[in-house]
Structures are given as C-alpha cells and as structure tokens.
Amino acid sequence: MVSLLAALVALAAFPAVHDLAVRAPGEDTLAPYSGTCPRCLHLRGWAKAQCPECGRRIRREPWLGVATALAAALVAATLGWSWVLPAYLLFVLLTTALLLTDLDHMRIVDRLNLPGTVMALALLIAGAFLDGDGRRLVVAGQGAGAYALGALILFLIARGGFGFGDVKLAVSIGAFTGYLGWGVLGRAVVTTAILGGLASLALLALGRASARTELPYGPFMIVGGWVAIILAGGLGGTILT
C-alpha cells in the first residue's frame, strides 16, 4: 500500500517536476503545471500532445513519469511507513528534475537544487525526530560532508570534467543515503562509478563519444543514489523498523 501511494504521489507531481526542470535553466518565472515545451518553451498545456509553436510531440514525458513513480515506489518499499518518507519522496522528485536539467543543459541548476535540498533536509530532520531516529541524522550529516568533500576533490582534480553543481548535488545524495547507513552511501558511490564507466565505454564503442567528450555526471550520481537506497533493505525489504 505504501508503495502504491508513493507511486501515485510521484505521478501526480511529475508534470510540475518536468515543467520546473524545463524552465529552471532560463530566467523566466517558474510555472509548474503549464505543460512547457522542452524545445521552444511554449506553454502548450499538458492536454496538447503536440506543441502548436514548434510541432514537438510528447516523447520522453510518459516514460520519465513512469520511471519516477517506480523509483518512488521502490524507495517507499525500502522505508515503509515512516515520518521520513515524505522527505525521501521529495528527494526523488527533486533529483528527477536535476537529472533532466543536467541531461538537457549539462547543469545542476542552483535555483532548483539549493531550495529543494533545504526543504528536503528540513523534512528529513523533522521526520527523523518524529520517528525517534534522531541518531541517524549524525551519520546523514557526516555522509553529506564526506560525499561533498570527495566530489570537491574530484572537481579540483578534473579541472572542467566535473562541475561544481555536482559538488552541491553530493550534499543531498550523501545525506539521504548516509541516513540509512555508511554502507548505503558507499554503495551509492560505487554504483555511480560503475554506471559512469559503463556508459562511457558504451558511448566510445558506439562512436558516440571520444576520450575528450564531457558527459554529465549528475545523472549517474542520482541513479546511483536511488539504487543504493532501494537496495538498502534488500529487494522488498524495509530498513527502517
């Protein structure tokens, strides 16, 4: 039941998430639920399958919505009924939007990431105390600092191949994986590295990239964090008891 409810919440919120991701890199006022066309930013409305301005048809929206709902459902299955569940659902929705901005514009957009992270962490802190799990916040804070520090070192070493937005993204991923334990955070880091490596090798093999091609690293961090959280209690298991 908790997984179904989480999936429905994610599906209901996805139109707003997608619109925020499309409009955030620009200077326009954010307008969720407008049905913004990703190509020309025309406010076509979600009822229109084709943009009247540029002719773009809805393509990625349905499967991205399903993927977001699935991620939310699996995260909810890991957590079970708990006060921190809303914080984790917000984390999934926020990182979905950031994944899109990084894929579309090679940017982790601050005006989405920073306020979204603050709200998600505030919900996490409140939920932890309501659950009587305040001690987990210590590891969450340490995890956020450790992951951000590691990302900062990589940023300084890479000199352009790794964005500072990824360093700021590491704060929320480190906190939400660290809340469930150091092992979960470690799994997120390892999974991220594996996904990034496999994607790079696949693109090289297909001739879609060269050794000098810069790839957005944020999506790998985000999916790595999701996978680590989902597997925290084993498939179908609940970690927070």
N, C-alpha and C positions, 0 to 999 in steps of 0.2 A: 504493500500500500504506500509506504513512504517513497519508494522508487517511482511509482506511477504519479504520485503527487508532484514530486520534483520534476519529472519529465514534462508534465502539463504546465507547471510554472515556467520552465525554461522555454517551452514552445510559445507560451503567451508573451513572454518578454522578448523573444528573438527579433520580431520586427523592429522594436526600439533599439535593440543591440546593434542590428545591422545598420540602421539609419545613423546611429551615433558613430559607428566605425567609418561610414562613408563620408560624413560631414566633418568629423573631428579634425582631419589634417588641414582643412581650409580655415578661413577666418569668419565664416558665416556662423550665425547663432545656431546652436544645436537644436534640432527639431525632430524628436523621436516620433515614430508612427506616421511619418509623412510619406513613406514609400519613395525615398530618394533614389534616383537612378545612379548607379555607381559610375557610369560613363560620363554623363553630362550634368549630373546633379539636379535634373528637373524633378519637381515634386509630382511625380506621376500618380502617386497613391498606390497602395498595395492591391487595390481591386483591379488595376490595369496590368495585364500580363506583358504588355509592350509599351515602352516609353513613347509618348506622342512627339517628343522633341527629337530624339536621335534614333529611334527604332529598335533600341536594345530590348531583347526579350528577357524575362526572368530565367536565369540559368542556375547560378550557384545557390540562390536563396533557399530552395526547398531542402536540398541535401545538407546544407550547413545547419539549417534549423533542426533537422533530424539528428545530426551529429551532436549538436549542442544539447538537445534533450536526452540523448543516450548518455553523454558524459555526465549530465546532472543526475540521471537515474542511477548510474553506477557509483557515483560519489555518494549519493544518498544511501545506497545499499551498504557501503562501507561504514558510514557513520551511524546509520539507524536513526531512531527518533532522538534528537538531542537539540539543545538550545544553540549549538554552534552550526547546525545545518544551514540556517539562513545565510550565515557568513560564507560558508563554502559554496552555496548556490550563487551568491553574488560574485564570488571569486571566479567561478566557472563562466558566468556571463561577462564579467569584465575582461577576462583573458581571451574569451572568444572575440570580443571587439578589438582587442590589441593584436590578436593573431591576424585579423583581417587588415588592420592598418599597416602592419609590418609586411604582409604579402603584397599589398597594393602599392605602398609608398616607401617601403624599407624604413619605416619609422615606428617607434613605440611612442605614441602621441601623449605628451605630458598632460594636456588638459582632460584626457580620459584616465590615464594611468594614476596620476597623483591624487586627485579627489576620490577616484574609485578605490584606490588602495587604502586611503584613510578611512573611508566608510566601511570597507570590508574588515579592516583590522579592528575598528571600533566595535563592529558586530561580533567579531571573534572574541574580543576581550570580555564583552558583556555576556556572551553565551558561555564562555568558559567558567565564569563565576557562578552563573545560574546553574550550570551542570555540576558545580563543585569540583571543577578540574583546573583551578587557578594555577596549580603547579606546572601544568603543560605550557603555560604562557612563557615560562622561563626558557624552555627549550625552543619555543617558537621565536622568541626574541633572539636567542643565540643563533638559531638557524637562519633567520633573516640577515643577521650581521655577517655570518660566515659565508653564505651564498653570495651576498652583495660584495664582500671583500674579494672572494675568488673571481667574481665577474669583473671587478675593478682591475685586478691584476691582469686578467686576460685582455681587458680593454687597453691597458697601458702597453702590454706586450704586442698586441695585434696592430696597433697604430693604424686604425681605419678599417680593419676587417671585422671589428666587433664594436657595436655602437654603445654610447653611454646610456641610451634608453634601455638597453638590455641590463645594464647595471642596476637601474632603478626597478626594472621588472623583477630582478632577482630578489628584491626585498619581500614582495608579496608571496612569490613562489617558495622562498626559503621559510617564511613564517607559516604558511599553510601546510607545507609538508613537514616542517620541523615540529609543529604542534602534535603530529601523530608519532613523532619519534625520530631520532637521528638516522635510523635505518631507512626510513621513508625518504628523508632528504637525500641520503646517499644514493638511493635507488633512482631518484629524480635526476641527479647529476649524471649517473652512469647511463640512464636511458636517453637523456638528452645527447650525450656524446655519441652513443650508438646510432641514434636516429640521424643526427647531423652527418656522421661519417657515411652511413649507408646512402643517404640522399645525395651527398657529394659524389660518391663513387658511381651511383646510378646515372647522374647527370653527365659525368665525364664519359662513361661508357656509351651513352646515347648521343654524345656530341653536342649536348645542350649547354655545356659549360666548359670552361678551361681552368687551369690551375690559378689564374688570376681573377676569375669570376667571384664577386662578392655575393654571398647568399644571406638572406635574413635569418638570423639565429634565434630570434624571439619565438617563432612558431615551434621550433624544436624544444626550447625551454618550457613552453606552455604545455605541449603534448607530453613531454617528459614528466612534468609535474602532475598532470592529470593521471597518467599511467601509474605513477608511484602512489598516489592517493587511492586510486581504485584497487590496487593490489595490496594495499596496506593490511587489510584483514583477510587476504585470500579471496578468491572469487566467490562472491556471495556471502562472505563473512562480515561480521560487524566488529569494528575495532574498538569503538567506544562503548564500554559496558559499565 
